[in-house]
């Protein structure tokens, strides 16, 4: 009995201790409290790190945007400079091309004069053997303007042989006749002007050629033939300069009584 009582008394503290452990709340557990505190601190640190990363990222994006703006500005400057350079190059090219053309024209004229200085061309030889029909026509016309009538006549003859189908053939024929007329070779001039009318009836040179036929006949004292040609100019081409000049020559002939 005494032994039982003693064992009962010894078990009371143990049960009391065990009962105390069972009654301890989790929030009061120091281990859990410590873990929760550590967890809160970790979350705070992560938030700080996230905010810092976001700030750094924002700074990097801003820096990249500024660099992009700078690059765009430089690109725009380069493009403007490129366009300006291209425009300047085009202007220089156009100016150089015009100057070269002017020099070529002057050189062709000089060559034509030097080739025909003696008044003769080698048989079948054009003023500009390597040139086009327009080049050779211009060379012959330059001689005519320089009052080198015999070389001009030779050049126009060679032109008509070399380029009979050229769109400038009617002009060449007219100026060939003119070169005869101004050197008072009236028979040759008359035949050459008649060729203009017969071979190129649609040419704009026809009224002038018909007028000059009248002039040639006047110089050859073929009064009736002269009047016929001059009247024909007035009748067929009444609104032209040739018609006005024909009227003046007819008036002169009346005053002269021929």
PABA-294669 format. One record per residue: x, y, z of N, C-alpha, C in turn; chain. Coordinates in steps of 0.001 Angstrom, whole numbers, plus 500000, padded with zeros to 6 digits. Example, Ala and Ser with C-alpha at 12.3 -4.5 7.8 and 13.67 -1.06 7.14 Angstrom:
REM residues 2
NODE   n.px   n.py   n.pz  ca.px  ca.py  ca.pz   c.px   c.py   c.pz cadena
NODE 513190 494310 507800 512300 495500 507800 513200 496700 507800      A
NODE 512850 497750 507080 513670 498940 507140 512900 500030 507870      A
//
This chain:
REM residues 258
NODE   n.px   n.py   n.pz  ca.px  ca.py  ca.pz   c.px   c.py   c.pz cadena
NODE 500821 498794 500000 500000 500000 500000 500841 501236 500000      A
NODE 501816 501244 500851 502738 502392 500932 503476 502549 499609      A
NODE 503835 501408 499044 504560 501433 497749 503661 501993 496665      A
NODE 502448 501659 496593 501505 502155 495594 501309 503658 495747      A
NODE 501185 504060 496954 501005 505503 497209 502198 506294 496744      A
NODE 503390 505760 496993 504631 506428 496596 504717 506531 495077      A
NODE 504361 505491 494349 504433 505485 492890 503414 506450 492305      A
NODE 502283 506556 492962 501274 507497 492504 501741 508926 492640      A
NODE 502408 509171 493738 502920 510531 493968 504010 510884 492949      A
NODE 504841 509901 492599 505925 510155 491642 505377 510394 490231      A
NODE 504269 509804 489915 503724 509956 488555 503007 511266 488324      A
NODE 502654 511932 489379 501905 513200 489230 502715 514273 488508      A
NODE 503973 514545 488890 504751 515562 488158 504939 515239 486674      A
NODE 505163 513922 486426 505378 513520 485033 504152 513801 484204      A
NODE 502978 513431 484720 501728 513685 483993 501477 515169 483840      A
NODE 501829 515852 484911 501663 517320 484843 502517 517911 483738      A
NODE 503795 517414 483643 504721 517907 482587 504216 517547 481221      A
NODE 503712 516269 481128 503200 515867 479809 501971 516654 479436      A
NODE 501170 516908 480393 499972 517703 480113 500316 519104 479700      A
NODE 501407 519629 480274 501846 520980 479860 502313 521016 478448      A
NODE 503011 519967 478026 503493 519921 476629 502347 519843 475666      A
NODE 501351 519094 475995 500207 518971 475088 499451 520276 474992      A
NODE 499471 521104 475998 498730 522372 475995 499502 523517 475339      A
NODE 500837 523362 474940 501665 524422 474332 501201 524702 472900      A
NODE 500845 525969 472551 500339 526368 471229 501498 526512 470234      A
NODE 501239 526279 468919 502298 526420 467897 502858 527835 467843      A
NODE 502017 528806 468059 502511 530176 467980 503498 530482 469090      A
NODE 503428 529704 470119 504336 529920 471235 505596 529098 471111      A
NODE 505645 528231 470073 506816 527380 469895 507979 528250 469423      A
NODE 509037 528351 470161 510168 529230 469786 510801 528846 468453      A
NODE 510754 527565 468142 511336 527143 466856 510509 527684 465695      A
NODE 509167 527511 465833 508298 528027 464764 508375 529539 464663      A
NODE 508443 530167 465807 508574 531633 465807 509824 532059 465083      A
NODE 510904 531360 465384 512172 531696 464729 512096 531467 463223      A
NODE 511464 530352 462844 511345 530066 461410 510491 531105 460697      A
NODE 509396 531510 461357 508548 532543 460734 509297 533852 460581      A
NODE 510081 534182 461584 510870 535424 461501 511876 535352 460358      A
NODE 512519 534203 460263 513485 534032 459174 512798 534113 457810      A
NODE 511588 533531 457760 510852 533575 456494 510489 535006 456105      A
NODE 510054 535799 457092 509721 537202 456812 510943 537978 456350      A
NODE 512055 537721 456999 513286 538415 456602 513710 538022 455184      A
NODE 513555 536745 454875 513917 536279 453534 513028 536930 452471      A
NODE 511729 537013 452762 510805 537658 451815 511159 539131 451623      A
NODE 511507 539790 452737 511889 541207 452641 513128 541381 451784      A
NODE 514103 540477 452004 515342 540540 451206 515043 540298 449740      A
NODE 514162 539322 449459 513815 539035 448064 513127 540210 447409      A
NODE 512228 540881 448202 511562 542061 447638 512563 543159 447316      A
NODE 513494 543367 448212 514534 544393 447982 515338 544060 446735      A
NODE 515711 542774 446647 516496 542357 445476 515702 542509 444190      A
NODE 514412 542153 444259 513574 542307 443082 513459 543778 442681      A
NODE 513261 544633 443676 513153 546073 443396 514450 546609 442804      A
NODE 515567 546163 443361 516858 546599 442822 517058 546092 441405      A
NODE 516665 544834 441135 516790 544293 439773 515917 545063 438805      A
NODE 514693 545382 439264 513795 546157 438415 514364 547546 438139      A
NODE 514937 548157 439162 515535 549479 438986 516710 549408 438010      A
NODE 517543 548368 438203 518676 548210 437290 518196 547970 435869      A
NODE 517155 547148 435741 516620 546862 434415 516052 548127 433775      A
NODE 515369 548918 434595 514822 550183 434084 515938 551109 433625      A
NODE 517005 551163 434429 518148 551993 434045 518778 551494 432752      A
NODE 518893 550188 432629 519477 549627 431412 518613 549922 430194      A
NODE 517287 549771 430365 516382 550077 429251 516495 551544 428870      A
NODE 516543 552418 429881 516688 553851 429592 517977 554146 428851      A
NODE 519058 553506 429311 520340 553707 428635 520282 553222 427197      A
NODE 519655 552062 426985 519541 551536 425624 518687 552443 424750      A
NODE 517620 553015 425309 516785 553928 424537 517570 555185 424147      A
NODE 518372 555686 425096 519192 556863 424770 520196 556530 423669      A
NODE 520806 555357 423771 521740 554944 422720 521045 554808 421372      A
NODE 519828 554271 421408 519068 554125 420167 518749 555486 419548      A
NODE 518365 556444 420406 518095 557801 419914 519353 558418 419304      A
NODE 520489 558207 419972 521746 558744 419446 522077 558116 418093      A
NODE 521893 556783 418020 522169 556104 416757 521238 556587 415648      A
NODE 519956 556784 415988 519004 557277 414987 519400 558659 414507      A
NODE 519838 559502 415464 520276 560842 415080 521492 560802 414175      A
NODE 522441 559947 414510 523636 559824 413661 523277 559289 412284      A
NODE 522349 558302 412266 521930 557737 410980 521253 558797 410120      A
NODE 520399 559619 410744 519724 560683 409995 520733 561681 409449      A
NODE 521738 561994 410270 522789 562914 409813 523559 562325 408643      A
NODE 523882 561019 408768 524610 560364 407676 523786 560312 406406      A
NODE 522468 560012 406552 521598 559961 405376 521512 561326 404713      A
NODE 521379 562380 405531 521318 563734 404963 522623 564071 404252      A
NODE 523732 563694 404904 525029 563947 404270 525176 563170 402979      A
NODE 524653 561931 402983 524731 561111 401773 523916 561725 400646      A
NODE 522688 562194 400971 521840 562829 399954 522498 564093 399423      A
NODE 523075 564890 400328 523746 566117 399895 524909 565791 398977      A
NODE 525672 564766 399352 526811 564366 398514 526343 563877 397153      A
NODE 525255 563087 397151 524727 562574 395879 524243 563715 394992      A
NODE 523551 564700 395576 523083 565856 394801 524264 566624 394230      A
NODE 525272 566816 395038 526457 567536 394571 527145 566779 393441      A
NODE 527206 565452 393581 527821 564651 392524 527028 564747 391226      A
NODE 525678 564716 391345 524856 564850 390139 525066 566207 389480      A
NODE 525138 567267 390287 525345 568605 389727 526703 568698 389043      A
NODE 527715 568141 389706 529054 568160 389109 529078 567375 387806      A
NODE 528376 566219 387797 528334 565402 386584 527644 566158 385448      A
NODE 526501 566807 385768 525776 567544 384733 526626 568678 384189      A
NODE 527314 569391 385090 528166 570497 384651 529313 569980 383795      A
NODE 529924 568886 384239 531035 568312 383476 530563 567824 382116      A
NODE 529387 567188 382072 528848 566689 380810 528590 567835 379835      A
NODE 528020 568936 380341 527755 570097 379483 529056 570674 378946      A
NODE 530070 570749 379794 531356 571300 379359 532014 570399 378317      A
NODE 531888 569080 378527 532474 568151 377556 531778 568280 376204      A
NODE 530435 568384 376227 529690 568539 374978 530095 569825 374253      A
NODE 530271 570906 375019 530683 572168 374409 532067 572033 373776      A
NODE 532973 571354 374491 534321 571155 373949 534287 570276 372702      A
NODE 533437 569229 372740 533340 568357 371576 532809 569109 370365      A
NODE 531811 569967 370581 531268 570756 369473 532329 571680 368896      A
NODE 533064 572352 369804 534121 573249 369341 535210 572477 368603      A
NODE 535531 571292 369113 536570 570488 368465 536123 570022 367085      A
NODE 534840 569628 366968 534339 569203 365661 534415 570349 364649      A
NODE 534039 571544 365108 534084 572700 364206 535517 573007 363795      A
NODE 536423 572927 364750 537830 573210 364444 538397 572170 363483      A
NODE 538026 570902 363741 538507 569846 362844 537973 570031 361431      A
NODE 536696 570437 361340 536105 570637 360021 536828 571740 359275      A
NODE 537159 572811 359981 537861 573925 359340 539256 573512 358923      A
NODE 539953 572789 359811 541327 572410 359484 541372 571407 358339      A
NODE 540410 570479 358319 540389 569483 357240 540145 570128 355894      A
NODE 539278 571168 355891 538867 571764 354631 539549 573104 354374      A
NODE 540631 573367 355085 541305 574661 354945 541728 574921 353511      A
NODE 542153 573895 352841 542596 574091 351473 541468 574155 350474      A
NODE 540243 573962 350910 539102 574066 350002 538766 572764 349320      A
NODE 539490 571684 349607 539225 570410 348960 539160 569298 349999      A
NODE 538349 568314 349709 538274 567104 350520 538756 565937 349679      A
NODE 539375 564959 350304 539690 563746 349560 538397 563117 349052      A
NODE 538412 562442 347917 537199 561849 347348 536489 560948 348358      A
NODE 535189 561171 348521 534396 560353 349428 534656 560598 350900      A
NODE 535405 561667 351210 535786 561919 352595 534887 562972 353219      A
NODE 534274 562657 354361 533452 563611 355088 534325 564505 355961      A
NODE 533780 565650 356381 534534 566481 357329 534882 565734 358609      A
NODE 533940 564912 359109 534168 564130 360335 533886 562665 360021      A
NODE 534871 561928 359534 534639 560543 359098 534034 559656 360187      A
NODE 534385 559903 361429 533859 559069 362492 532576 559587 363113      A
NODE 532051 560699 362591 530882 561319 363190 529577 560830 362591      A
NODE 528487 561242 363196 527157 560897 362704 526735 561878 361610      A
NODE 525533 561669 361069 525041 562592 360050 524862 563998 360643      A
NODE 524403 564050 361889 524215 565360 362518 525555 566053 362760      A
NODE 526552 565280 363161 527879 565851 363367 528428 566460 362072      A
NODE 528286 565719 360983 528814 566201 359703 528000 567383 359168      A
NODE 526700 567344 359359 525881 568476 358956 526299 569731 359723      A
NODE 526499 569579 361036 526884 570729 361849 528256 571254 361440      A
NODE 529170 570358 361111 530500 570775 360676 530418 571585 359379      A
NODE 529606 571119 358428 529443 571855 357168 528765 573195 357412      A
NODE 527786 573215 358294 527063 574457 358570 527970 575472 359262      A
NODE 528877 574996 360102 529823 575902 360753 530716 576578 359708      A
NODE 531131 575817 358707 531935 576409 357630 531146 577485 356902      A
NODE 529859 577242 356670 529020 578226 356001 528900 579501 356834      A
NODE 528717 579347 358154 528606 580517 359021 529902 581315 359064      A
NODE 531012 580624 358884 532305 581298 358865 532636 581875 357485      A
NODE 531649 581805 356585 531767 582344 355231 532865 581638 354433      A
NODE 533095 580375 354763 534008 579542 353971 533130 578762 352985      A
NODE 532669 579452 351976 531592 578929 351139 532016 577733 350286      A
NODE 533200 577788 349725 533618 576661 348892 533815 575391 349725      A
NODE 534531 575457 350863 534609 574260 351704 533233 573810 352212      A
NODE 532351 574767 352514 531008 574412 352982 530248 573667 351887      A
NODE 530336 574155 350644 529655 573488 349539 530177 572067 349365      A
NODE 531488 571906 349464 532079 570582 349349 531582 569671 350466      A
NODE 531491 570208 351684 531051 569412 352826 529588 569000 352680      A
NODE 528752 569920 352203 527335 569569 352012 527168 568532 350902      A
NODE 527961 568635 349855 527906 567629 348793 528259 566245 349350      A
NODE 529343 566187 350120 529756 564912 350695 528690 564377 351650      A
NODE 528062 565274 352378 527000 564873 353303 525856 564218 352538      A
NODE 525421 564827 351452 524288 564314 350687 524607 562963 350046      A
NODE 525876 562750 349702 526272 561450 349161 526272 560385 350257      A
NODE 526776 560763 351426 526915 559803 352524 525595 559529 353234      A
NODE 524727 560549 353341 523488 560418 354113 522282 560902 353301      A
NODE 521973 560251 352190 520860 560716 351356 519494 560609 352047      A
NODE 519372 559717 353024 518096 559519 353709 518034 560210 355070      A
NODE 519007 561022 355360 519015 561718 356647 517870 562721 356722      A
NODE 517349 562928 357929 516292 563918 358108 516813 565339 357898      A
NODE 518120 565475 357790 518735 566780 357543 519104 566977 356077      A
NODE 518745 566022 355233 519157 566098 353818 518554 567310 353125      A
NODE 517280 567648 353425 516672 568807 352763 517380 570098 353152      A
NODE 517735 570213 354429 518484 571396 354871 519854 571468 354205      A
NODE 520512 570305 354128 521834 570279 353505 521748 570708 352040      A
NODE 520721 570244 351335 520543 570619 349940 520287 572119 349807      A
NODE 519479 572659 350702 519188 574099 350654 520456 574923 350888      A
NODE 521234 574543 351906 522431 575335 352206 523524 575132 351172      A
NODE 523539 573984 350500 524444 573815 349358 524090 574837 348280      A
NODE 522792 574948 347988 522355 575936 346996 522689 577350 347455      A
NODE 522533 577623 348726 522818 578955 349263 524298 579296 349125      A
NODE 525158 578283 349352 526598 578537 349220 526963 578885 347778      A
NODE 526226 578329 346807 526432 578715 345405 525915 580130 345160      A
NODE 524766 580431 345747 524130 581729 345488 524995 582888 345985      A
NODE 525522 582760 347197 526286 583881 347767 527623 584067 347060      A
NODE 528084 583056 346346 529319 583205 345575 529016 583511 344101      A
NODE 527731 583864 343842 527268 584306 342521 527418 583223 341458      A
NODE 527331 581988 341884 527287 580867 340932 525806 580558 340698      A
NODE 525129 581472 339994 523664 581460 339952 523086 580258 339212      A
NODE 523734 579795 338156 523227 578621 337454 523238 577394 338368      A
NODE 524361 577217 339089 524454 576077 340000 523474 576242 341163      A
NODE 523350 577450 341636 522411 577709 342729 520979 577418 342292      A
NODE 520608 577858 341071 519257 577640 340561 518937 576148 340519      A
NODE 519866 575363 340001 519645 573913 339920 519538 573295 341319      A
NODE 520346 573775 342245 520333 573218 343604 519041 573570 344339      A
NODE 518534 574802 344149 517258 575182 344778 516088 574399 344166      A
NODE 516139 574149 342873 515086 573353 342236 515085 571921 342777      A
NODE 516271 571403 343139 516354 570063 343729 515635 570028 345077      A
NODE 515743 571102 345839 515019 571158 347117 513523 570972 346881      A
NODE 512978 571683 345894 511536 571616 345629 511131 570261 345070      A
NODE 511955 569731 344191 511595 568473 343529 511794 567248 344423      A
NODE 512880 567227 345156 513209 566044 345959 512628 566086 347372      A
NODE 512343 567293 347861 511840 567424 349234 510612 568348 349250      A
NODE 509534 567942 348589 508382 568839 348453 507688 569157 349776      A
NODE 507898 568360 350812 507282 568609 352109 508195 569372 353069      A
NODE 509347 569748 352586 510313 570423 353455 509862 571847 353786      A
NODE 510224 572285 354966 509944 573667 355351 510809 574657 354578      A
NODE 511799 574150 353879 512683 575003 353090 512109 575325 351709      A
NODE 511012 574717 351344 510459 574932 350002 510125 576401 349728      A
NODE 509420 577124 350627 509125 578545 350338 510390 579369 350105      A
NODE 511414 579135 350924 512668 579877 350762 513378 579486 349474      A
NODE 513338 578190 349151 513979 577742 347908 513276 578342 346696      A
NODE 511951 578418 346735 511202 579014 345622 511507 580502 345493      A
NODE 511642 581182 346624 512035 582593 346600 513408 582754 345957      A
NODE 514353 581903 346352 515704 582017 345807 515760 581650 344321      A
NODE 514850 580798 343874 514767 580535 342436 514402 581821 341693      A
NODE 513472 582564 342273 513135 583868 341695 514336 584799 341689      A
NODE 515085 584808 342788 516266 585668 342858 517312 585277 341808      A
NODE 517534 583940 341690 518527 583474 340717 518124 583891 339294      A
NODE 516850 583695 338962 516392 584100 337634 516504 585617 337452      A
NODE 516285 586362 338501 516450 587815 338423 517907 588164 338089      A
NODE 518845 587488 338792 520264 587767 338545 520678 587327 337142      A
NODE 520018 586308 336630 520312 585823 335284 519501 586564 334210      A
NODE 518756 587589 334667 517942 588435 333787 516852 587641 333067      A
NODE 516349 586657 333722 515221 585885 333203 513970 586414 333904      A
NODE 513507 587545 333422 512497 588315 334132 511176 587560 334308      A
NODE 510721 586927 333260 509443 586218 333349 509519 585039 334328      A
NODE 510596 584292 334245 510778 583161 335164 510880 583658 336606      A
NODE 511550 584797 336794 511670 585374 338130 510296 585757 338674      A
NODE 509489 586436 337835 508146 586839 338279 507281 585609 338602      A
NODE 507374 584600 337780 506562 583404 338013 506879 582787 339384      A
NODE 508135 582674 339690 508531 582087 340974 508089 582954 342150      A
NODE 508272 584263 342014 507918 585168 343113 506407 585214 343330      A
NODE 505642 585210 342255 504182 585169 342400 503729 583848 343022      A
NODE 504412 582787 342680 504054 581478 343228 504296 581448 344745      A
NODE 505379 582085 345182 505634 582172 346624 504484 582885 347312      A
NODE 504050 584013 346729 502953 584774 347344 501642 583979 347354      A
NODE 501404 583227 346283 500150 582487 346178 500132 581252 347075      A
NODE 501241 580505 347107 501259 579233 347835 501612 579385 349313      A
NODE 502367 580424 349649 502818 580598 351037 502616 582051 351465      A
NODE 501373 582491 351521 501083 583919 351698 501469 584486 353068      A
NODE 501506 583691 354076 501763 584205 355423 503204 583992 355874      A
NODE 504110 583867 354948 505494 583585 355307 506386 584787 355043      A
NODE 507578 584740 355626 508580 585773 355359 508994 585746 353898      A
NODE 509036 584546 353321 509401 584421 351908 508403 585178 351028      A
NODE 507121 585120 351357 506112 585839 350572 506318 587347 350675      A
NODE 506663 587820 351865 506905 589262 352034 508118 589709 351219      A
NODE 509190 588897 351246 510384 589244 350465 510113 589155 348956      A
NODE 509273 588221 348565 508906 588104 347146 508182 589367 346689      A
NODE 507291 589859 347537 506590 591101 347200 507546 592257 347054      A
NODE 508537 592338 347916 509525 593420 347818 510331 593333 346526      A
NODE 510690 592121 346123 511470 591985 344880 510596 592296 343665      A
NODE 509352 591896 343705 508444 592236 342595 508269 593747 342483      A
NODE 508151 594417 343610 508033 595873 343611 509288 596499 343017      A
NODE 510431 595978 343375 511704 596479 342846 511762 596287 341327      A
NODE 511343 595113 340874 511341 594847 339443 510403 595819 338712      A
NODE 509267 596131 339345 508361 597115 338717 509001 598459 338618      A
NODE 509698 598846 339664 510361 600144 339650 511494 600187 338636      A
NODE 512128 599049 338427 513211 598974 337453 512704 598827 336018      A
NODE 511399 598494 335908 510807 598357 334572 511238 597108 333869      A
NODE 511484 596044 334635 511886 594802 333979 510812 593745 334166      A
//
